[in-house]
Amino acid sequence: MKVLIAGGAGYIGSTIASACSDAGISPVILDSLVTGRREFTAGRPFYQGDIADGPLVDRIFAEHSDIDAVVHCAALIVVPDSVADPVGYYRANVAKSLEFAAHLLRNGCGRLIFSSSAAIYRAGQDLTVDEGSPVDPQSPYARTKAVCEAMLADIAASKPIRMLSLRYFNPVGADPKMRTGLQSRRPTHALGKMIQAHEEGVPFVITGTDWPTRDGSGLRDYVHVWDLAAAHVAALTRFDALPGPVTVINLGSGAGTTVRELLAAFNEVADQPVEAGEAGSRPGDVAGAYTRIGCAERILGWRARYDIADGIRHSLQWAAIRDEILPQ
Ligand SMILES: NC(=O)c1ccc[n+]([C@@H]2O[C@H](COP(=O)([O-])OP(=O)(O)OC[C@H]3O[C@@H](n4cnc5c(N)ncnc54)[C@H](O)[C@@H]3O)[C@@H](O)[C@H]2O)c1
């Protein structure tokens, strides 16, 4: 089997590519390198360019006529940037995905896996969601994901292409074999900031301490990036058995972890403990949510295998070698 991975030089896409290779599926990478890294494409057929570039997509399919499916991870993903530049975000994530879909149809691609996000949900009072929960995105970034899902579903309803939307929760960790990890030296999510506080010997600041969670800090569903990648392998393998032309599946661990719990888990794994400071929540912050699992297990035979300690350990290992693998 051969798969085209758009955005395959990024954090998640490159991990999917490694999981595919390990499972005997050949990845072909299309990436503009706007945030991705050439180093992550080493040893793989790599086309540098934009998903909206029709002649380039035609060339890829001409040179790889045996592509069976496409995984579409290519997007801009920084929430505050999407607030500052909504035009740029809708263009990059929605308009280009529409062009890409047209190029895929023209080239006879019938199987598409779309990287969506749990950020599109409005969580219930118990902070759990499932695939039937209300979609109510709270940022331009999250809205681009919801719009893309709806757009691709409309296309799949009447054209010869089937679409699987995988809604990721909060990815952590790195490839356990340390081939790839987060490109950014200064990730802005809670675990990234903990690692930074650990490196600098300063306290980690918990932003928001009066959320309706068991300890007042925000709650997330952390899912190891290798587990995410493994779910794509399962989805590619079972694609033709999906229930309909459009399928939506949540990819999370099924457990909610608060920021205080994440810090406690971090301090179990790290050599030097990080102290906690406290501050108010930031504009746009939310209490968070975690997924009810069941759908992924039933349809893909998948569930997360790595726990939060594995995610922290692999993130720390990656942070220690990142500069060797990705000079500057
Ligand atoms: N990281 C998260 O927390 C998270 C959570 C939920 C969903 N997602 C989704 O997962 C996908 C991958 O995210 P990531 O964390 O790996 O981000 P990333 O920035 O590491 O990867 C995105 C990749 O897409 C490429 N790209 C962007 N626009 C492109 C274009 N127009 N043409 C070609 N290549 C392009 C970038 O160069 C990069 O390699 C995204 O679609 C994102 O919305 C990410």
The ligand as an SDF file (V2000), in Angstrom:
LIG
                    3D

 44 48  0  0  0  0  0  0  0  0999 V2000
   -0.6350   19.5970   17.1980 N   0  0  0  0  0  0  0  0  0  0  0  0
   -1.8570   19.6120   17.6950 C   0  0  0  0  0  0  0  0  0  0  0  0
   -2.0410   19.9150   18.8770 O   0  0  0  0  0  0  0  0  0  0  0  0
   -3.0480   19.2250   16.8400 C   0  0  0  0  0  0  0  0  0  0  0  0
   -4.2610   18.9290   17.4670 C   0  0  0  0  0  0  0  0  0  0  0  0
   -5.3710   18.5980   16.6760 C   0  0  0  0  0  0  0  0  0  0  0  0
   -5.2530   18.5630   15.2880 C   0  0  0  0  0  0  0  0  0  0  0  0
   -4.0490   18.8710   14.6990 N   0  0  0  0  0  0  0  0  0  0  0  0
   -3.9780   18.8600   13.2300 C   0  0  0  0  0  0  0  0  0  0  0  0
   -2.9590   17.9590   12.8450 O   0  0  0  0  0  0  0  0  0  0  0  0
   -2.3420   18.3980   11.6410 C   0  0  0  0  0  0  0  0  0  0  0  0
   -0.8390   18.3810   11.8080 C   0  0  0  0  0  0  0  0  0  0  0  0
   -0.4820   19.2340   12.8780 O   0  0  0  0  0  0  0  0  0  0  0  0
    1.0090   19.2980   13.4420 P   0  0  0  0  0  0  0  0  0  0  0  0
    0.9200   19.4860   14.9160 O   0  0  0  0  0  0  0  0  0  0  0  0
    1.8070   18.1700   12.9210 O   0  0  0  0  0  0  0  0  0  0  0  0
    1.4920   20.6880   12.8140 O   0  0  0  0  0  0  0  0  0  0  0  0
    2.8240   21.0040   11.9770 P   0  0  0  0  0  0  0  0  0  0  0  0
    2.8640   22.4790   11.7850 O   0  0  0  0  0  0  0  0  0  0  0  0
    3.9880   20.3440   12.6170 O   0  0  0  0  0  0  0  0  0  0  0  0
    2.5370   20.2560   10.5930 O   0  0  0  0  0  0  0  0  0  0  0  0
    1.8090   20.8120    9.5450 C   0  0  0  0  0  0  0  0  0  0  0  0
    2.6000   20.5250    8.2810 C   0  0  0  0  0  0  0  0  0  0  0  0
    1.8580   20.9790    7.1570 O   0  0  0  0  0  0  0  0  0  0  0  0
    2.7220   21.6940    6.2880 C   0  0  0  0  0  0  0  0  0  0  0  0
    1.8670   22.6250    5.5440 N   0  0  0  0  0  0  0  0  0  0  0  0
    1.0850   23.6140    6.0440 C   0  0  0  0  0  0  0  0  0  0  0  0
    0.3990   24.2180    5.0520 N   0  0  0  0  0  0  0  0  0  0  0  0
    0.7590   23.6000    3.8880 C   0  0  0  0  0  0  0  0  0  0  0  0
    0.3690   23.7520    2.5290 C   0  0  0  0  0  0  0  0  0  0  0  0
   -0.5100   24.6930    2.1540 N   0  0  0  0  0  0  0  0  0  0  0  0
    0.9070   22.9290    1.6110 N   0  0  0  0  0  0  0  0  0  0  0  0
    1.8100   21.9720    1.9800 C   0  0  0  0  0  0  0  0  0  0  0  0
    2.1960   21.7920    3.2440 N   0  0  0  0  0  0  0  0  0  0  0  0
    1.6840   22.5780    4.1970 C   0  0  0  0  0  0  0  0  0  0  0  0
    3.7310   22.3470    7.2080 C   0  0  0  0  0  0  0  0  0  0  0  0
    4.9380   22.7090    6.5650 O   0  0  0  0  0  0  0  0  0  0  0  0
    3.9320   21.2600    8.2580 C   0  0  0  0  0  0  0  0  0  0  0  0
    4.9500   20.3550    7.8720 O   0  0  0  0  0  0  0  0  0  0  0  0
   -2.9400   19.7850   11.3380 C   0  0  0  0  0  0  0  0  0  0  0  0
   -3.9170   19.6350   10.3410 O   0  0  0  0  0  0  0  0  0  0  0  0
   -3.5660   20.2000   12.6580 C   0  0  0  0  0  0  0  0  0  0  0  0
   -4.6750   21.0530   12.4480 O   0  0  0  0  0  0  0  0  0  0  0  0
   -2.9460   19.1930   15.4360 C   0  0  0  0  0  0  0  0  0  0  0  0
  1  2  1  0
  2  3  2  0
  2  4  1  0
  4  5  1  0
  4 44  2  0
  5  6  2  0
  6  7  1  0
  7  8  2  0
  8  9  1  0
  8 44  1  0
  9 10  1  0
  9 42  1  0
 10 11  1  0
 11 12  1  0
 11 40  1  0
 12 13  1  0
 13 14  1  0
 14 15  2  0
 14 16  1  0
 14 17  1  0
 17 18  1  0
 18 19  2  0
 18 20  1  0
 18 21  1  0
 21 22  1  0
 22 23  1  0
 23 24  1  0
 23 38  1  0
 24 25  1  0
 25 26  1  0
 25 36  1  0
 26 27  1  0
 26 35  1  0
 27 28  2  0
 28 29  1  0
 29 30  1  0
 29 35  2  0
 30 31  1  0
 30 32  2  0
 32 33  1  0
 33 34  2  0
 34 35  1  0
 36 37  1  0
 36 38  1  0
 38 39  1  0
 40 41  1  0
 40 42  1  0
 42 43  1  0
M  CHG  2   8   1  16  -1
M  END
$$$$
